[in-house]
């Protein structure tokens, strides 16, 4: 197995990108990130009408047998997931290398090593 030896550039150990205002993100528990991210996503869903229509149209094209309520429900969930992802990325930029590694769980490593 070939292992890539190029070093990975991590954010600095003082709280990510040196911005002390982002450090507060590391203190927010995951359950709050999830709830606040869902709220941001819901707001985006209701305020961003044009992208909401695009999402619904794409889902209707991909799943023509879905009912209107299914399309609405999944569309809302897509926006909520985007809100959560946004906050997770912001939090990730403020974490140290050790914090990131503590949050990672590798599944199937033996398959990678066998390959």
Backbone as CSV, one residue per row, in Angstrom:
resi,resn,N_x,N_y,N_z,CA_x,CA_y,CA_z,C_x,C_y,C_z
1,UNK,0.832,-1.178,0.000,0.000,0.000,0.000,0.881,1.247,0.000
2,UNK,0.549,2.209,-0.856,1.283,3.468,-0.940,0.661,4.479,0.017
3,UNK,1.493,5.077,0.837,1.030,6.106,1.767,1.575,7.441,1.307
4,UNK,0.698,8.407,1.153,1.077,9.741,0.710,1.841,10.433,1.830
5,UNK,3.065,10.878,1.568,3.943,11.434,2.595,3.903,12.961,2.686
6,UNK,3.152,13.628,1.830,3.086,15.077,1.885,2.439,15.503,3.191
7,UNK,3.076,16.406,3.924,2.490,16.817,5.206,1.179,17.559,5.018
8,UNK,0.295,17.374,5.958,-0.993,18.057,5.931,-0.848,19.368,6.683
9,UNK,-1.346,20.436,6.111,-1.311,21.737,6.798,-2.550,21.850,7.658
10,UNK,-2.338,21.944,8.935,-3.441,22.076,9.887,-3.554,23.518,10.329
11,UNK,-4.738,23.880,10.819,-4.908,25.220,11.369,-4.020,25.348,12.592
12,UNK,-3.685,26.572,12.950,-2.794,26.744,14.095,-3.457,26.278,15.387
13,UNK,-2.661,26.055,16.397,-3.134,25.485,17.654,-3.766,26.523,18.577
14,UNK,-3.842,27.768,18.158,-4.378,28.807,19.028,-5.865,29.031,18.823
15,UNK,-6.497,28.213,18.003,-7.932,28.396,17.814,-8.325,28.537,16.365
16,UNK,-7.504,28.118,15.459,-7.882,28.119,14.060,-7.715,29.477,13.409
17,UNK,-6.841,29.533,12.457,-6.615,30.728,11.653,-6.252,31.934,12.509
18,UNK,-5.928,31.736,13.795,-5.530,32.831,14.661,-6.660,33.766,15.054
19,UNK,-7.873,33.485,14.662,-8.990,34.370,14.945,-9.659,33.976,16.249
20,UNK,-9.451,34.767,17.296,-9.994,34.399,18.598,-11.515,34.461,18.631
21,UNK,-12.113,35.165,17.688,-13.569,35.216,17.639,-14.173,33.885,17.177
22,UNK,-13.397,33.084,16.467,-13.894,31.776,16.013,-13.712,30.700,17.080
23,UNK,-12.906,30.960,18.082,-12.654,29.954,19.114,-13.917,29.540,19.842
24,UNK,-14.864,30.458,19.956,-16.095,30.118,20.659,-16.809,28.939,19.995
25,UNK,-16.580,28.751,18.700,-17.219,27.642,17.975,-16.793,26.287,18.542
26,UNK,-15.580,26.188,19.051,-15.104,24.909,19.579,-15.813,24.546,20.876
27,UNK,-16.381,25.524,21.542,-17.035,25.296,22.832,-18.509,24.892,22.693
28,UNK,-19.063,25.058,21.510,-20.485,24.763,21.318,-20.675,23.252,21.201
29,UNK,-21.511,22.664,22.063,-21.756,21.216,21.982,-22.435,20.835,20.665
30,UNK,-22.188,19.611,20.244,-22.729,19.114,18.972,-24.245,19.254,18.894
31,UNK,-24.938,18.955,20.000,-26.410,19.016,19.948,-26.893,20.437,19.647
32,UNK,-26.147,21.446,20.104,-26.528,22.829,19.813,-26.182,23.200,18.366
33,UNK,-25.074,22.685,17.882,-24.709,22.897,16.472,-25.823,22.343,15.581
34,UNK,-26.297,21.138,15.913,-27.352,20.511,15.116,-28.636,21.331,15.135
35,UNK,-29.055,21.742,16.316,-30.309,22.499,16.434,-30.219,23.863,15.747
36,UNK,-29.115,24.582,15.990,-28.966,25.904,15.396,-28.791,25.792,13.874
37,UNK,-28.076,24.761,13.431,-27.917,24.537,11.996,-29.246,24.252,11.320
38,UNK,-30.094,23.454,11.983,-31.436,23.188,11.435,-32.241,24.480,11.328
39,UNK,-32.117,25.330,12.344,-32.829,26.609,12.330,-32.357,27.489,11.171
40,UNK,-31.045,27.566,10.986,-30.496,28.342,9.864,-31.017,27.777,8.539
41,UNK,-31.032,26.449,8.432,-31.524,25.814,7.212,-33.000,26.092,6.961
42,UNK,-33.801,26.056,8.030,-35.231,26.362,7.879,-35.438,27.804,7.416
43,UNK,-34.668,28.716,8.007,-34.768,30.118,7.569,-34.395,30.254,6.093
44,UNK,-33.321,29.607,5.696,-32.904,29.661,4.292,-33.983,29.070,3.390
45,UNK,-34.608,27.988,3.830,-35.664,27.335,3.046,-36.813,28.319,2.783
46,UNK,-37.239,29.026,3.814,-38.374,29.941,3.656,-38.001,31.248,2.968
47,UNK,-36.755,31.688,3.119,-36.357,32.973,2.539,-35.833,32.857,1.109
48,UNK,-35.214,31.742,0.771,-34.582,31.579,-0.546,-35.520,30.802,-1.482
49,UNK,-36.530,31.496,-1.941,-37.586,30.877,-2.744,-37.038,30.281,-4.042
50,UNK,-36.148,30.987,-4.704,-35.657,30.493,-5.996,-34.902,29.169,-5.843
51,UNK,-34.045,29.053,-4.827,-33.318,27.797,-4.644,-34.225,26.684,-4.114
52,UNK,-35.228,27.062,-3.341,-36.208,26.065,-2.882,-36.917,25.448,-4.091
53,UNK,-37.273,26.278,-5.051,-37.936,25.773,-6.270,-36.991,24.879,-7.081
54,UNK,-35.740,25.279,-7.161,-34.760,24.474,-7.898,-34.605,23.105,-7.249
55,UNK,-34.499,23.076,-5.932,-34.358,21.804,-5.217,-35.572,20.921,-5.469
56,UNK,-36.764,21.492,-5.338,-37.991,20.700,-5.566,-38.079,20.193,-7.003
57,UNK,-37.730,21.051,-7.953,-37.776,20.650,-9.360,-36.788,19.505,-9.627
58,UNK,-35.585,19.612,-9.070,-34.591,18.558,-9.259,-35.037,17.244,-8.613
59,UNK,-35.593,17.338,-7.422,-36.092,16.123,-6.759,-37.242,15.504,-7.552
60,UNK,-38.145,16.339,-8.048,-39.278,15.832,-8.841,-38.786,15.157,-10.121
61,UNK,-37.728,15.708,-10.689,-37.152,15.103,-11.893,-36.505,13.749,-11.567
62,UNK,-35.782,13.703,-10.454,-35.078,12.471,-10.072,-36.032,11.412,-9.516
63,UNK,-37.110,11.845,-8.881,-38.068,10.920,-8.252,-39.480,11.282,-8.689
64,UNK,-39.838,10.965,-9.923,-41.142,11.385,-10.456,-42.335,10.749,-9.737
65,UNK,-42.122,9.662,-9.036,-43.234,9.000,-8.355,-43.477,9.521,-6.936
66,UNK,-42.668,10.464,-6.470,-42.860,11.026,-5.135,-44.039,11.989,-5.128
67,UNK,-44.761,12.001,-4.022,-45.870,12.925,-3.839,-45.334,14.315,-3.477
68,UNK,-46.187,15.303,-3.644,-45.808,16.696,-3.366,-45.311,16.873,-1.925
69,UNK,-45.960,16.239,-0.976,-45.550,16.361,0.424,-44.164,15.759,0.662
70,UNK,-43.854,14.655,-0.019,-42.513,14.067,0.098,-41.462,15.039,-0.424
71,UNK,-41.762,15.661,-1.551,-40.825,16.636,-2.134,-40.598,17.807,-1.189
72,UNK,-41.670,18.308,-0.577,-41.542,19.418,0.370,-40.721,19.007,1.583
73,UNK,-41.008,17.837,2.110,-40.330,17.362,3.314,-38.831,17.170,3.073
74,UNK,-38.491,16.514,1.990,-37.080,16.274,1.668,-36.386,17.595,1.336
75,UNK,-37.055,18.496,0.654,-36.471,19.806,0.342,-36.116,20.551,1.623
76,UNK,-37.041,20.559,2.581,-36.767,21.206,3.864,-35.565,20.576,4.548
77,UNK,-35.496,19.249,4.515,-34.401,18.526,5.162,-33.063,18.834,4.494
78,UNK,-33.059,18.998,3.189,-31.831,19.353,2.465,-31.301,20.701,2.956
79,UNK,-32.191,21.677,3.077,-31.780,22.990,3.568,-31.287,22.907,5.012
80,UNK,-31.965,22.115,5.844,-31.534,21.954,7.234,-30.139,21.334,7.291
81,UNK,-29.903,20.333,6.475,-28.580,19.694,6.446,-27.501,20.674,5.988
82,UNK,-27.842,21.550,5.057,-26.870,22.561,4.625,-26.543,23.525,5.766
83,UNK,-27.538,23.902,6.554,-27.299,24.766,7.709,-26.388,24.102,8.728
84,UNK,-26.638,22.814,8.985,-25.797,22.059,9.918,-24.369,21.970,9.380
85,UNK,-24.239,21.664,8.102,-22.918,21.536,7.484,-22.144,22.848,7.569
86,UNK,-22.818,23.955,7.337,-22.168,25.256,7.437,-21.562,25.452,8.827
87,UNK,-22.336,25.184,9.872,-21.828,25.370,11.230,-20.729,24.369,11.565
88,UNK,-20.847,23.142,11.066,-19.797,22.155,11.315,-18.482,22.576,10.666
89,UNK,-18.553,23.138,9.472,-17.338,23.603,8.793,-16.723,24.772,9.559
90,UNK,-17.557,25.701,10.005,-17.040,26.815,10.802,-16.381,26.305,12.076
91,UNK,-16.998,25.323,12.708,-16.426,24.754,13.928,-15.113,24.034,13.619
92,UNK,-15.082,23.320,12.524,-13.892,22.572,12.138,-12.688,23.487,11.923
93,UNK,-12.929,24.668,11.361,-11.817,25.593,11.106,-11.198,26.116,12.397
94,UNK,-11.914,26.001,13.501,-11.409,26.518,14.779,-10.815,25.419,15.662
95,UNK,-10.842,24.174,15.215,-10.341,23.059,16.023,-8.864,22.802,15.763
96,UNK,-8.182,22.332,16.772,-6.791,21.930,16.608,-6.746,20.556,15.946
97,UNK,-5.579,20.158,15.515,-5.388,18.847,14.902,-5.824,17.741,15.854
98,UNK,-5.450,17.864,17.133,-5.797,16.848,18.132,-7.313,16.764,18.325
99,UNK,-7.977,17.918,18.356,-9.437,17.931,18.491,-10.103,17.230,17.310
100,UNK,-9.594,17.495,16.117,-10.163,16.875,14.918,-9.974,15.363,14.975
101,UNK,-8.759,14.929,15.315,-8.485,13.494,15.363,-9.323,12.783,16.431
102,UNK,-9.646,13.466,17.517,-10.490,12.872,18.558,-11.919,12.670,18.077
103,UNK,-12.349,13.450,17.109,-13.726,13.368,16.615,-13.897,12.387,15.460
104,UNK,-12.797,11.862,14.959,-12.846,10.967,13.806,-12.914,9.522,14.266
105,UNK,-13.794,8.772,13.623,-13.893,7.338,13.874,-13.731,6.649,12.517
106,UNK,-12.696,5.831,12.402,-12.418,5.139,11.149,-13.156,3.799,11.156
107,UNK,-13.931,3.561,10.120,-14.645,2.295,9.977,-14.120,1.621,8.716
108,UNK,-13.718,0.379,8.842,-13.266,-0.383,7.685,-11.811,-0.155,7.318
109,UNK,-10.997,0.284,8.264,-9.580,0.523,7.986,-8.896,-0.732,7.454
110,UNK,-9.297,-1.874,7.979,-8.683,-3.123,7.517,-8.906,-3.358,6.035
111,UNK,-10.037,-2.894,5.506,-10.299,-3.020,4.063,-9.338,-2.152,3.258
112,UNK,-9.064,-0.967,3.750,-8.139,-0.074,3.085,-6.734,-0.670,3.102
113,UNK,-6.343,-1.196,4.250,-4.998,-1.750,4.375,-4.842,-3.020,3.525
114,UNK,-5.903,-3.792,3.363,-5.860,-4.995,2.513,-5.764,-4.626,1.044
115,UNK,-6.364,-3.483,0.672,-6.442,-3.089,-0.739,-5.167,-2.602,-1.213
